[in-house]
Amino acid sequence: MNKQKKIKDFNRAANVYDKNAVMQHQIAEDLIDRLRFIKIKPKKILDLGSGTGVTSKKLIDLYPDAEIYEIDIAIEMLKKSKSNNTTIRSFFKRNNITYINADMDLIPFDQQSFDLVISSSSIQWSSNINNLFENIFSLLRPEGLLIFSTFLKNTLSELQSFTGSKLTNEFFSIQEYAQMLISNEFYDPVLMKDEFRIEYSDALSALRDLKKIGVSKSIDDHKGLRSHQFLHNLIQHMDQYKIDNKNYLTYEVLFAHAWKLNNSQEKSINFIKS
């Protein structure tokens, strides 16, 4: 993954992200809804890959006394988040959000710093997700919780099968995520998958939508949509997946949470069908 390219993509998308990332906002809402049913009262929360602060805004309502630390690799996303939260903080006199421009693979905190680590639609941008889980485990205090959403193997299936070029990053299966959590000593992981499909009037609109939210392939990105012929071939390919003359982009989404405990209780995995 070319991280410099991702930084550029997300910085460019920051001002229009909230307008266009309808699905990502719904995923964040669903993730918070799952958190509401978990018994935890965190004092210190890490929002990993926080973007424009959609998740943090909901965390403020859920845990008004908690300190929240937003980390994002794109500084313009953090600026947008801070701007979005300025009115909220001034009205309620809440100054409990700290913004940190950093790479999630190089988290700048000491061990056992957080009671809760949350990440919505961001973990897939890590260079090494297994190592990321190892780092998150060390950041959590005993009895701390990791809860996240991310994209699974069948995400953007309409693009994955295009033979002209590899257009998507690698996504893992739910079983692979379960194994990574267990291998990094997380206790009692619960994993559930869901599917979102976004409808478009045509394939070009779908591709433009991906660009608007900074979602683009990060390997050999300098080639982009390299020619009119390349774009023509890609659109023809996507049109094979039309339903009732509409184009779609499919997202297979994982919702998961797991604990860090003091003892060595027997590990278990719970899969929940959507």
Backbone bond lengths (Angstrom), bond angles and torsions (degrees), N, CA, C in turn:
res aa  C-N    CA-C-N  psi(-1)  N-CA   C-N-CA  omega(-1)  CA-C   N-CA-C  phi
1 M - - - 1.455 - - 1.527 110.23 -
2 N 1.304 115.96 132.28 1.460 121.92 176.79 1.530 108.36 -88.64
3 K 1.328 116.42 97.59 1.460 119.63 -174.31 1.520 112.88 -69.20
4 Q 1.326 116.50 -31.91 1.462 118.39 177.47 1.524 110.31 -62.27
5 K 1.325 115.69 -36.76 1.462 119.84 177.02 1.520 110.63 -67.15
6 K 1.335 117.23 -40.12 1.460 120.04 178.96 1.521 111.15 -64.76
7 I 1.333 116.91 -40.13 1.463 120.05 177.66 1.523 109.89 -59.73
8 K 1.315 115.69 -45.57 1.466 120.88 179.66 1.530 110.86 -62.04
9 D 1.346 116.42 -44.48 1.463 120.85 -179.29 1.523 111.33 -60.79
10 F 1.333 116.64 -47.52 1.462 119.96 -176.23 1.530 111.91 -74.15
11 N 1.311 118.12 -34.13 1.464 119.51 174.27 1.522 110.79 -61.74
12 R 1.335 115.55 -40.96 1.461 120.38 179.75 1.525 111.29 -66.64
13 A 1.332 115.98 -33.61 1.465 120.49 -175.40 1.527 113.72 -84.38
14 A 1.332 118.19 -9.92 1.471 121.66 -168.25 1.529 113.42 -54.90
15 N 1.326 117.86 -45.81 1.463 120.51 -173.68 1.524 113.80 -72.56
16 V 1.325 117.23 -20.11 1.470 119.74 -179.23 1.529 111.76 -114.32
17 Y 1.322 116.57 2.44 1.467 120.64 -173.90 1.529 111.67 -60.90
18 D 1.325 117.45 -49.93 1.463 120.38 -175.97 1.528 111.95 -62.21
19 K 1.301 116.59 -32.72 1.465 121.11 179.69 1.519 111.57 -69.85
20 N 1.331 117.02 -33.97 1.457 121.01 -171.57 1.537 114.38 -103.99
21 A 1.327 117.26 -20.52 1.470 120.18 -174.75 1.524 111.26 -89.55
22 V 1.323 116.32 57.02 1.467 121.44 -176.82 1.527 110.61 -63.13
23 M 1.313 116.92 -45.01 1.460 120.27 -178.64 1.521 110.97 -65.44
24 Q 1.353 117.42 -43.42 1.462 120.78 180.00 1.533 110.85 -60.85
25 H 1.333 116.43 -36.86 1.462 119.55 177.47 1.525 111.12 -66.97
26 Q 1.336 116.78 -38.16 1.462 119.86 177.88 1.529 111.07 -66.33
27 I 1.320 116.19 -38.97 1.471 119.88 177.64 1.528 110.33 -63.13
28 A 1.334 116.73 -41.78 1.472 120.38 178.01 1.525 110.86 -61.89
29 E 1.323 116.31 -40.71 1.467 120.50 178.41 1.529 110.45 -63.90
30 D 1.326 116.63 -43.49 1.464 120.56 178.86 1.528 111.32 -63.78
31 L 1.332 116.52 -38.57 1.462 120.47 179.39 1.526 111.03 -64.19
32 I 1.322 116.58 -44.28 1.462 120.89 178.42 1.531 110.44 -64.62
33 D 1.326 117.38 -37.93 1.466 120.56 177.85 1.525 110.59 -59.37
34 R 1.330 116.88 -38.73 1.461 120.11 177.52 1.527 110.92 -67.94
35 L 1.318 116.17 -35.78 1.462 120.68 -179.92 1.526 111.53 -66.43
36 R 1.323 117.13 -31.66 1.468 121.25 -178.62 1.531 111.91 -59.77
37 F 1.324 117.64 -26.80 1.467 121.36 -176.48 1.528 112.41 -94.24
38 I 1.321 117.12 4.05 1.460 120.74 179.58 1.529 108.90 -102.89
39 K 1.324 116.44 131.44 1.458 120.65 -177.24 1.526 110.20 -80.33
40 I 1.316 115.49 97.89 1.453 121.47 177.55 1.531 108.22 -154.66
41 K 1.316 116.45 139.26 1.462 121.94 177.25 1.528 108.35 -125.21
42 P 1.314 117.48 77.71 1.470 120.77 -174.52 1.523 112.82 -70.97
43 K 1.323 113.88 141.38 1.463 119.75 174.13 1.527 111.19 -94.35
44 K 1.334 116.00 -26.29 1.457 120.58 -176.37 1.524 108.49 -138.87
45 I 1.343 116.22 123.01 1.460 122.42 -172.81 1.526 109.83 -123.27
46 L 1.335 115.63 137.42 1.464 122.14 173.55 1.523 108.42 -109.35
47 D 1.343 116.10 120.31 1.466 122.67 175.28 1.523 107.17 -100.69
48 L 1.328 115.56 105.38 1.466 122.28 -169.83 1.535 110.28 -92.32
49 G 1.333 116.67 122.09 1.453 120.46 -174.76 1.512 109.70 68.75
50 S 1.327 115.70 53.21 1.470 123.00 -166.82 1.513 114.62 -72.20
51 G 1.343 118.17 -18.52 1.458 120.42 178.59 1.510 112.48 58.87
52 T 1.338 116.22 -131.43 1.460 121.15 -177.66 1.528 112.76 -87.28
53 G 1.318 117.57 11.84 1.459 121.10 172.45 1.515 115.94 85.48
54 V 1.328 117.32 17.86 1.467 120.23 -179.11 1.527 110.89 -60.67
55 T 1.334 117.06 -44.21 1.462 120.73 -179.04 1.524 111.12 -68.62
56 S 1.321 116.90 -42.39 1.463 120.50 -178.78 1.523 111.79 -62.01
57 K 1.319 116.34 -37.50 1.460 120.11 179.16 1.532 110.19 -59.86
58 K 1.332 116.75 -39.16 1.454 121.00 179.23 1.538 110.75 -73.94
59 L 1.338 116.47 -33.34 1.462 120.58 177.95 1.522 111.72 -65.28
60 I 1.333 117.22 -34.94 1.463 121.40 178.00 1.522 110.21 -59.36
61 D 1.330 115.95 -42.35 1.462 119.69 179.78 1.524 111.55 -68.34
62 L 1.323 115.89 -36.15 1.468 120.41 -176.26 1.522 112.06 -78.53
63 Y 1.342 116.52 -38.33 1.474 121.81 -178.31 1.528 109.12 -131.64
64 P 1.325 118.22 75.38 1.466 121.84 -172.56 1.526 114.74 -62.34
65 D 1.325 117.95 -21.88 1.464 120.25 -177.56 1.529 113.37 -97.62
66 A 1.321 116.92 -2.64 1.471 120.34 -176.17 1.530 111.59 -80.21
67 E 1.330 115.05 149.65 1.463 121.25 169.66 1.528 107.73 -85.09
68 I 1.330 116.50 130.25 1.458 121.38 -178.17 1.524 109.24 -117.01
69 Y 1.310 116.06 130.91 1.458 122.20 178.55 1.528 108.47 -116.09
70 E 1.316 115.47 114.42 1.463 120.87 177.08 1.527 109.23 -92.78
71 I 1.342 115.94 127.58 1.460 121.36 174.86 1.526 109.03 -119.58
72 D 1.324 116.30 128.40 1.460 120.25 173.78 1.518 109.10 -147.91
73 I 1.333 115.05 147.03 1.460 120.55 -177.85 1.529 111.54 -77.34
74 A 1.334 116.46 -19.58 1.470 121.81 -177.50 1.522 109.84 -102.43
75 I 1.311 116.89 112.63 1.469 120.58 -174.92 1.520 112.08 -65.84
76 E 1.337 117.63 -31.10 1.459 119.23 179.63 1.524 111.25 -68.02
77 M 1.330 117.59 -30.61 1.460 120.86 174.46 1.530 110.16 -64.39
78 L 1.321 116.81 -42.58 1.467 120.49 178.89 1.525 111.31 -66.05
79 K 1.321 116.32 -38.90 1.470 119.78 177.22 1.528 110.65 -61.61
80 K 1.326 115.50 -41.19 1.467 120.11 178.41 1.521 110.38 -64.93
81 S 1.331 116.60 -41.85 1.460 120.56 178.11 1.524 111.39 -61.17
82 K 1.320 115.39 -45.57 1.475 119.56 179.94 1.521 110.83 -62.21
83 S 1.321 115.79 -40.32 1.463 120.34 177.42 1.516 110.96 -63.98
84 N 1.332 116.86 -42.43 1.464 121.11 179.78 1.522 111.63 -63.46
85 N 1.336 116.95 -33.02 1.464 121.22 -174.75 1.525 113.93 -92.56
86 T 1.317 118.09 -7.23 1.469 121.06 -175.91 1.515 111.42 -59.22
87 T 1.334 117.19 -47.70 1.466 120.81 -178.93 1.512 111.41 -63.98
88 I 1.335 116.43 -41.67 1.469 120.68 179.56 1.524 110.28 -61.12
89 R 1.342 115.86 -46.55 1.470 119.54 -175.91 1.516 111.61 -67.68
90 S 1.356 117.15 -39.35 1.463 119.46 -177.88 1.527 111.21 -69.68
91 F 1.348 116.12 -35.66 1.465 119.71 -178.69 1.523 111.34 -71.85
92 F 1.325 115.93 -45.03 1.459 119.70 -177.39 1.530 112.98 -95.52
93 K 1.319 116.52 -0.80 1.464 123.20 -178.46 1.528 111.46 57.70
94 R 1.321 114.65 42.31 1.466 120.90 177.95 1.514 108.60 -100.51
95 N 1.306 116.38 120.18 1.456 121.28 178.28 1.520 110.11 -123.75
96 N 1.336 115.10 40.74 1.459 119.11 -171.50 1.529 112.90 -104.70
97 I 1.342 118.39 20.09 1.458 121.09 176.33 1.527 108.77 -113.27
98 T 1.321 115.42 129.46 1.459 122.54 175.90 1.527 108.28 -115.14
99 Y 1.330 116.45 133.97 1.465 121.66 -176.05 1.530 109.30 -107.57
100 I 1.329 115.81 128.48 1.465 120.59 -176.45 1.515 109.60 -130.75
101 N 1.326 115.65 120.01 1.467 121.54 176.59 1.528 108.05 -86.28
102 A 1.337 116.28 101.71 1.465 121.15 -175.51 1.521 109.93 -155.70
103 D 1.320 114.22 160.60 1.460 123.24 176.71 1.524 109.07 -82.79
104 M 1.335 117.65 130.34 1.464 119.83 179.94 1.527 112.38 -60.72
105 D 1.339 117.16 -22.14 1.462 120.28 178.07 1.525 112.26 -81.40
106 L 1.332 116.97 -4.98 1.475 121.77 178.44 1.521 108.49 -135.32
107 I 1.330 115.96 60.72 1.468 120.49 -173.82 1.530 110.69 -68.97
108 P 1.332 117.82 123.32 1.475 121.11 -172.54 1.528 114.39 -89.49
109 F 1.337 117.31 59.68 1.461 120.71 178.80 1.519 110.23 -136.80
110 D 1.337 115.26 157.58 1.454 121.03 176.97 1.526 110.49 -75.69
111 Q 1.318 115.67 164.31 1.454 120.94 176.38 1.525 110.62 -63.06
112 Q 1.323 114.87 150.03 1.470 123.36 177.70 1.530 111.82 54.42
113 S 1.328 115.20 48.26 1.463 120.93 -179.50 1.523 113.57 -95.18
114 F 1.348 118.12 -21.24 1.463 120.35 -169.53 1.525 112.36 -129.25
115 D 1.341 113.90 148.24 1.461 121.12 173.57 1.527 111.08 -89.79
116 L 1.333 116.09 -26.06 1.457 121.59 -177.30 1.517 109.32 -143.56
117 V 1.335 116.09 129.96 1.461 122.17 170.62 1.518 107.08 -117.45
118 I 1.321 116.07 125.34 1.459 121.59 -177.92 1.520 109.21 -127.41
119 S 1.313 116.01 144.71 1.462 120.42 177.98 1.518 109.02 -150.06
120 S 1.318 116.14 125.45 1.456 120.83 -179.30 1.524 110.23 -115.85
121 S 1.319 116.29 117.28 1.483 123.85 175.33 1.525 112.47 56.74
122 S 1.343 117.31 39.67 1.465 119.69 -176.67 1.525 113.99 -133.00
123 I 1.312 118.61 -29.29 1.467 121.28 -172.13 1.532 112.05 -58.39
124 Q 1.325 116.63 -28.11 1.467 119.25 -179.08 1.525 113.13 -63.83
125 W 1.322 118.09 -14.09 1.469 121.09 179.25 1.519 112.61 -88.29
126 S 1.326 117.67 -1.50 1.468 120.41 176.10 1.521 110.62 -68.78
127 S 1.322 116.02 145.72 1.467 120.67 177.00 1.524 111.55 -73.27
128 N 1.337 116.90 -25.87 1.459 121.12 -179.86 1.529 108.10 -150.69
129 I 1.330 116.12 96.40 1.467 120.54 -173.14 1.525 111.54 -65.52
130 N 1.310 117.41 -36.12 1.464 119.81 178.38 1.529 110.86 -61.28
131 N 1.324 116.52 -44.72 1.473 120.25 176.83 1.526 111.29 -65.15
132 L 1.323 116.33 -35.43 1.462 120.38 177.94 1.527 110.34 -61.40
133 F 1.333 117.09 -44.72 1.466 120.04 177.62 1.529 111.24 -61.82
134 E 1.312 116.57 -39.10 1.465 120.08 177.10 1.523 110.58 -60.11
135 N 1.331 116.60 -43.57 1.470 120.97 179.68 1.524 111.41 -67.30
136 I 1.336 116.30 -41.01 1.467 119.77 178.96 1.524 110.54 -62.28
137 F 1.319 116.56 -41.46 1.465 120.62 178.85 1.529 110.61 -57.81
138 S 1.325 116.85 -42.32 1.467 120.25 -179.84 1.528 111.59 -69.95
139 L 1.343 117.34 -28.10 1.464 121.21 179.96 1.525 112.35 -76.11
140 L 1.336 116.18 -24.81 1.454 119.72 -177.31 1.529 111.64 -78.16
141 R 1.322 115.39 142.36 1.452 120.58 170.98 1.533 108.86 -77.87
142 P 1.328 118.04 159.60 1.469 119.94 173.86 1.526 110.52 -53.60
143 E 1.317 117.07 137.84 1.458 125.57 -174.03 1.528 112.43 73.25
144 G 1.342 116.74 12.50 1.457 121.30 178.44 1.520 112.00 -80.14
145 L 1.340 115.27 160.68 1.459 121.87 -173.62 1.528 110.88 -123.54
146 L 1.328 115.15 136.09 1.467 122.79 166.55 1.521 107.42 -106.35
147 I 1.339 116.78 127.48 1.460 121.16 174.32 1.527 107.62 -135.48
148 F 1.334 115.96 134.60 1.469 117.89 -175.52 1.522 111.12 -155.18
149 S 1.320 114.12 161.82 1.461 122.41 167.82 1.523 107.09 -125.14
150 T 1.309 115.18 148.36 1.466 120.28 177.47 1.521 108.07 -159.40
151 F 1.309 116.82 179.56 1.461 120.91 -175.29 1.523 111.24 -102.92
152 L 1.329 114.73 141.77 1.457 121.89 -176.60 1.531 111.90 -102.18
153 K 1.307 114.37 -178.14 1.454 124.37 -166.26 1.527 115.25 -55.89
154 N 1.329 117.88 -34.06 1.464 120.66 -176.69 1.521 114.12 -89.87
155 T 1.323 116.61 8.37 1.463 120.40 178.19 1.529 110.86 -64.44
156 L 1.333 114.91 136.82 1.473 122.59 -179.25 1.537 111.10 54.32
157 S 1.329 115.03 42.24 1.468 119.74 179.56 1.518 111.93 -59.80
158 E 1.328 116.54 -25.11 1.460 120.63 178.38 1.524 112.26 -66.17
159 L 1.332 116.69 -22.34 1.465 121.39 178.99 1.522 112.48 -101.56
160 Q 1.330 116.32 -28.90 1.466 120.12 -173.41 1.526 112.80 -61.66
161 S 1.319 117.25 -33.25 1.459 120.08 -175.27 1.525 113.55 -87.59
162 F 1.320 117.37 4.01 1.469 120.66 178.61 1.528 109.44 -71.25
163 T 1.310 116.24 124.16 1.466 120.54 -173.09 1.522 113.59 -86.00
164 G 1.328 117.76 -11.64 1.463 119.30 -177.08 1.511 113.22 -71.85
165 S 1.336 117.67 -25.77 1.465 121.82 -179.59 1.520 107.53 -172.32
166 K 1.345 115.93 155.42 1.467 119.68 175.71 1.516 107.45 -83.61
167 L 1.331 117.22 113.02 1.456 121.86 -170.75 1.524 113.96 -102.02
168 T 1.319 117.97 -9.92 1.459 120.09 -178.16 1.523 110.19 -121.76
169 N 1.318 115.30 155.17 1.454 120.05 171.86 1.523 109.47 -74.21
170 E 1.306 116.51 167.50 1.462 120.71 179.73 1.525 110.44 -75.93
171 F 1.318 115.92 131.39 1.453 121.56 175.12 1.525 108.49 -114.62
172 F 1.346 116.17 147.10 1.455 121.21 -178.34 1.525 111.24 -97.55
173 S 1.323 115.66 165.86 1.461 122.00 177.11 1.532 109.81 -86.73
174 I 1.322 116.43 166.15 1.463 120.90 177.98 1.528 110.50 -63.98
175 Q 1.328 116.88 -34.68 1.464 120.36 178.10 1.530 111.48 -66.02
176 E 1.323 116.47 -38.19 1.469 119.96 178.56 1.526 111.10 -66.48
177 Y 1.335 116.92 -38.74 1.466 119.31 176.39 1.530 110.91 -65.06
178 A 1.311 116.74 -41.34 1.466 120.08 178.42 1.521 110.69 -59.77
179 Q 1.327 116.44 -44.45 1.460 120.17 -179.33 1.523 111.46 -64.58
180 M 1.327 117.18 -39.48 1.470 119.73 179.38 1.528 111.17 -65.29
181 L 1.317 117.22 -39.38 1.467 120.00 178.41 1.529 110.91 -64.70
182 I 1.328 116.28 -46.52 1.463 120.22 -179.84 1.528 110.94 -63.86
183 S 1.319 117.37 -43.51 1.468 120.44 -177.28 1.521 112.02 -66.13
184 N 1.341 116.57 -20.40 1.464 120.56 177.45 1.523 112.42 -100.51
185 E 1.354 115.57 20.50 1.473 122.90 169.86 1.521 114.71 73.65
186 F 1.327 117.85 15.31 1.463 118.28 174.26 1.528 109.56 -72.26
187 Y 1.325 114.91 144.09 1.469 120.90 -176.10 1.527 110.89 -102.02
188 D 1.331 115.28 139.21 1.458 123.27 170.96 1.527 113.57 52.57
189 P 1.332 118.53 51.90 1.463 119.41 178.92 1.528 111.57 -66.85
190 V 1.315 115.46 136.75 1.462 122.74 175.89 1.523 107.26 -116.40
191 L 1.335 116.60 124.37 1.454 121.42 -175.70 1.527 109.98 -127.18
192 M 1.324 116.01 131.85 1.454 121.48 179.35 1.517 108.80 -136.82
193 K 1.314 117.09 138.00 1.454 118.99 178.20 1.523 110.56 -114.46
194 D 1.328 113.61 151.43 1.453 121.68 178.61 1.521 107.82 -140.21
195 E 1.306 116.95 167.18 1.454 120.09 -179.96 1.527 110.41 -128.89
196 F 1.314 115.20 134.34 1.454 122.18 176.36 1.525 108.11 -119.06
197 R 1.326 116.66 137.10 1.459 120.10 174.59 1.515 108.88 -127.36
198 I 1.325 116.09 128.44 1.457 121.57 -179.91 1.518 108.44 -105.70
199 E 1.323 115.98 130.74 1.464 122.55 -177.40 1.526 110.93 -93.45
200 Y 1.318 115.23 139.92 1.465 122.01 177.82 1.525 109.74 -133.10
201 S 1.312 114.98 151.78 1.468 119.49 178.69 1.515 111.84 -71.21
202 D 1.345 116.44 -25.77 1.465 120.88 178.58 1.521 109.32 -158.64
203 A 1.339 115.86 166.43 1.463 121.39 -175.96 1.519 112.21 -65.45
204 L 1.322 117.37 -37.09 1.464 120.48 -178.93 1.526 111.10 -62.56
205 S 1.309 117.18 -37.73 1.470 120.70 176.98 1.522 110.99 -62.67
206 A 1.330 116.64 -38.17 1.462 120.71 177.52 1.520 111.27 -63.39
207 L 1.323 116.96 -44.52 1.461 121.17 -179.85 1.529 111.08 -66.01
208 R 1.309 116.60 -38.55 1.471 120.28 178.14 1.520 110.80 -66.04
209 D 1.330 116.53 -36.10 1.453 121.06 179.13 1.525 110.79 -63.84
210 L 1.323 117.01 -41.82 1.466 120.81 177.26 1.517 110.98 -59.98
211 K 1.318 115.92 -41.39 1.469 119.84 -179.24 1.520 111.38 -66.39
212 K 1.330 117.21 -37.81 1.461 121.43 -177.06 1.519 112.92 -63.59
213 I 1.336 117.35 -29.72 1.464 119.92 -178.82 1.526 111.84 -101.87
214 G 1.329 117.22 10.37 1.456 120.84 174.64 1.506 114.06 80.39
215 V 1.332 117.71 11.02 1.462 120.83 -178.94 1.520 108.84 -92.29
216 S 1.303 114.82 100.39 1.463 119.90 177.66 1.508 108.35 -146.40
217 K 1.293 116.42 159.49 1.452 120.96 -179.82 1.526 109.60 -65.94
218 S 1.343 117.00 141.75 1.459 121.08 -173.91 1.514 113.51 -111.07
219 I 1.322 117.55 10.09 1.457 120.61 174.59 1.529 107.62 -111.81
220 D 1.329 116.85 127.44 1.459 121.71 -176.71 1.522 111.70 58.05
221 D 1.334 116.66 37.46 1.456 119.52 -176.84 1.514 113.22 -67.97
222 H 1.331 117.25 -20.60 1.451 118.82 -179.07 1.525 111.71 -62.30
223 K 1.340 116.16 -18.13 1.454 119.50 178.51 1.530 111.06 -78.25
224 G 1.367 115.27 -31.98 1.447 120.12 178.36 1.517 112.18 50.91
225 L 1.315 116.06 -148.66 1.453 120.62 171.08 1.521 105.37 -83.88
226 R 1.315 116.78 90.34 1.453 122.96 -156.75 1.520 115.69 -68.16
227 S 1.321 117.88 -19.27 1.458 119.40 -179.13 1.513 108.43 -161.96
228 H 1.317 115.28 166.49 1.461 119.20 175.89 1.527 110.81 -61.93
229 Q 1.328 116.78 -35.25 1.459 120.12 179.40 1.527 111.07 -66.74
230 F 1.343 115.68 -41.00 1.464 120.65 176.89 1.522 110.05 -58.90
231 L 1.328 116.72 -47.36 1.460 121.36 -179.62 1.528 110.87 -64.20
232 H 1.321 115.83 -41.10 1.465 120.55 178.07 1.529 111.10 -60.06
233 N 1.332 116.12 -44.95 1.466 120.70 179.63 1.526 111.53 -64.85
234 L 1.332 116.11 -39.68 1.460 120.44 179.88 1.529 111.16 -65.21
235 I 1.317 116.61 -43.64 1.464 120.63 179.19 1.526 110.65 -63.23
236 Q 1.331 116.35 -41.89 1.461 119.94 176.81 1.532 111.56 -59.91
237 H 1.320 114.16 -40.14 1.473 119.29 178.54 1.529 110.48 -64.24
238 M 1.325 117.70 -47.27 1.464 121.01 -178.73 1.516 111.88 -64.26
239 D 1.326 116.30 -31.87 1.467 120.25 -179.46 1.528 112.31 -66.06
240 Q 1.323 117.37 -18.12 1.465 119.65 176.24 1.530 111.62 -65.11
241 Y 1.334 116.34 -21.98 1.459 121.22 -177.04 1.529 112.46 -97.45
242 K 1.314 116.82 9.77 1.463 119.96 -179.30 1.527 111.61 -62.15
243 I 1.327 115.04 144.38 1.454 122.64 173.58 1.517 107.12 -128.21
244 D 1.321 116.50 122.28 1.468 121.38 -177.79 1.526 111.27 52.40
245 N 1.331 114.33 42.00 1.461 122.76 177.31 1.529 113.63 64.80
246 K 1.320 117.17 22.57 1.462 122.36 176.76 1.525 109.58 -118.10
247 N 1.335 115.73 142.82 1.459 120.56 172.84 1.524 109.84 -89.96
248 Y 1.338 115.22 153.55 1.458 120.30 -179.81 1.522 110.03 -137.54
249 L 1.324 115.25 152.82 1.458 122.36 165.33 1.524 106.80 -119.38
250 T 1.319 115.84 129.19 1.458 122.09 -176.94 1.520 110.89 -103.63
251 Y 1.331 115.84 135.38 1.462 121.89 176.96 1.523 108.56 -125.04
252 E 1.326 116.21 119.68 1.460 121.87 174.13 1.530 106.91 -95.55
253 V 1.309 116.68 115.58 1.470 121.70 -168.49 1.522 111.24 -112.33
254 L 1.312 115.17 134.27 1.459 122.56 174.67 1.520 109.98 -100.89
255 F 1.332 116.19 130.93 1.463 123.09 168.24 1.527 106.62 -113.55
256 A 1.322 116.86 126.63 1.464 119.32 -175.13 1.524 111.10 -146.50
257 H 1.328 115.50 151.43 1.459 120.33 169.44 1.520 109.49 -147.52
258 A 1.321 115.11 155.26 1.465 121.61 -179.24 1.522 108.84 -159.49
259 W 1.330 116.09 159.52 1.465 121.87 -172.33 1.525 111.81 -112.99
260 K 1.316 114.28 157.50 1.458 121.57 165.85 1.525 107.17 -108.98
261 L 1.321 116.00 120.58 1.457 120.27 -178.06 1.518 111.15 -115.73
262 N 1.328 114.98 165.70 1.461 121.09 178.61 1.520 112.65 -76.73
263 N 1.318 115.62 -38.38 1.462 119.49 -170.51 1.524 111.15 -94.28
264 S 1.300 115.70 -178.24 1.457 121.74 -177.40 1.528 110.37 -108.94
265 Q 1.311 116.50 51.49 1.456 120.20 179.52 1.524 110.11 -63.35
266 E 1.293 115.82 154.60 1.454 121.34 -179.76 1.514 110.92 -61.72
267 K 1.323 117.11 133.33 1.454 121.82 -178.48 1.528 110.03 -77.74
268 S 1.333 115.14 146.44 1.456 120.41 175.29 1.516 108.94 -143.48
269 I 1.316 116.24 158.95 1.458 121.61 179.44 1.523 107.98 -126.17
270 N 1.325 117.71 132.89 1.448 122.19 177.22 1.520 109.88 -117.90
271 F 1.325 116.78 118.18 1.456 122.29 174.23 1.524 107.75 -102.53
272 I 1.311 115.29 133.01 1.463 120.79 -179.54 1.522 108.80 -118.99
273 K 1.298 117.24 125.20 1.466 120.59 179.53 1.514 109.33 -75.97
274 S 1.336 114.47 139.58 1.468 118.67 178.20 1.526 110.42 -76.69
